[in-house]
Amino acid sequence: MLLAKAVASVLVAAAATVVTSVVAVVGNLIGAKVAGITRSGTAGTQATRRGLRRRGSRCLIKLLTGFTLGALIRNSAGAVVSYMVYAFVAPGLLALLAMSQEWFRTLRPWVDAKFTPRTH
């Protein structure tokens, strides 16, 4: 039963990701036309494909995180609160810990799911 719920959730998330991606692409094209900007080359297309893959994988990871919390806690309200703490409170606390403690800076990428290292 739990596997069926997980598969259904993943299918709904995949469909939602496709729909929102199509809406984003159409909105981008309409916005470019309205602003008078011309799109050129395949670099934009490749970047768009990478962005779609990243967006889809992020959506899937967030969905599976919420699904896992719901399955573990077995209470909708508790799972929602736990996810909100995980998504909004924990990254700030982990950033503060990384800024104030040298030993945690190297561990942060392994612990903080929302951490993105700077590349410049």
C-alpha positions in Angstrom: 0.0 0.0 0.0 2.8 2.4 0.9 4.6 1.6 -2.4 1.5 2.4 -4.4 1.2 5.7 -2.6 4.8 6.5 -3.3 4.5 5.6 -7.0 1.3 7.6 -7.4 3.0 10.6 -5.7 6.0 10.4 -8.0 3.7 10.2 -11.1 1.7 13.2 -9.9 4.9 15.2 -9.3 6.3 14.2 -12.7 3.1 15.4 -14.4 3.1 18.6 -12.4 6.7 19.3 -13.3 5.9 18.8 -17.0 2.9 21.1 -16.8 4.8 23.8 -14.9 7.8 23.6 -17.3 5.5 24.0 -20.3 3.9 27.0 -18.7 7.3 28.5 -17.9 8.6 27.9 -21.5 5.5 29.5 -23.0 5.6 32.4 -20.6 9.3 32.9 -21.4 8.6 32.9 -25.1 5.6 35.4 -24.7 7.7 37.6 -22.5 10.5 37.6 -25.0 8.1 38.6 -27.8 6.6 41.4 -25.7 10.0 42.7 -24.7 11.3 42.4 -28.3 14.1 40.0 -27.4 15.1 37.4 -30.0 16.2 34.0 -28.9 19.2 32.6 -30.7 21.4 29.5 -30.8 21.4 26.2 -29.1 23.1 27.3 -25.9 19.8 28.6 -24.6 18.1 25.3 -25.4 20.8 23.3 -23.7 20.6 25.5 -20.6 16.8 25.1 -20.6 17.2 21.3 -20.7 19.6 21.4 -17.8 17.3 23.7 -15.9 14.3 21.3 -16.5 16.3 18.3 -15.3 17.4 20.2 -12.2 13.9 21.5 -11.5 12.4 18.0 -12.0 15.0 16.4 -9.7 14.5 19.0 -7.0 10.8 18.6 -7.2 11.1 14.8 -6.9 13.5 15.1 -3.9 11.2 17.5 -2.1 8.2 15.3 -2.8 10.0 12.2 -1.5 11.2 14.1 1.6 7.6 15.1 2.4 6.4 11.6 1.6 9.0 10.1 3.9 8.1 12.5 6.7 4.4 11.7 6.3 5.1 7.9 6.3 7.3 8.2 9.4 5.1 10.6 11.5 1.7 9.2 10.4 0.1 12.5 11.1 -0.6 15.1 8.4 -0.2 18.1 10.6 2.9 16.8 12.2 4.4 15.9 8.8 3.7 19.4 7.4 5.2 21.1 10.5 8.2 18.9 10.3 8.7 19.6 6.6 8.4 23.4 7.2 11.0 23.2 9.9 13.3 21.1 7.6 12.7 23.5 4.7 12.8 26.9 6.4 14.2 26.8 9.9 17.0 24.2 9.6 18.9 25.9 6.7 19.2 29.2 8.6 20.4 27.4 11.7 22.9 25.4 9.8 24.2 28.5 8.0 24.6 30.2 11.4 26.5 27.2 12.7 28.7 27.1 9.6 29.5 30.8 10.0 30.4 30.5 13.7 32.1 27.1 13.8 35.1 26.3 11.6 34.7 22.5 12.0 31.1 22.6 10.6 32.0 24.4 7.3 33.3 21.2 5.7 30.4 19.2 7.0 27.7 21.5 5.9 27.4 20.3 2.3 26.7 16.8 3.7 24.1 17.9 6.2 22.3 20.9 4.7 20.1 19.8 1.8 19.6 23.4 0.7 23.2 24.4 0.7 24.7 25.5 -2.6 28.4 26.2 -2.6 29.6 29.4 -4.3 31.7 28.7 -7.4 33.2 32.2 -8.0 
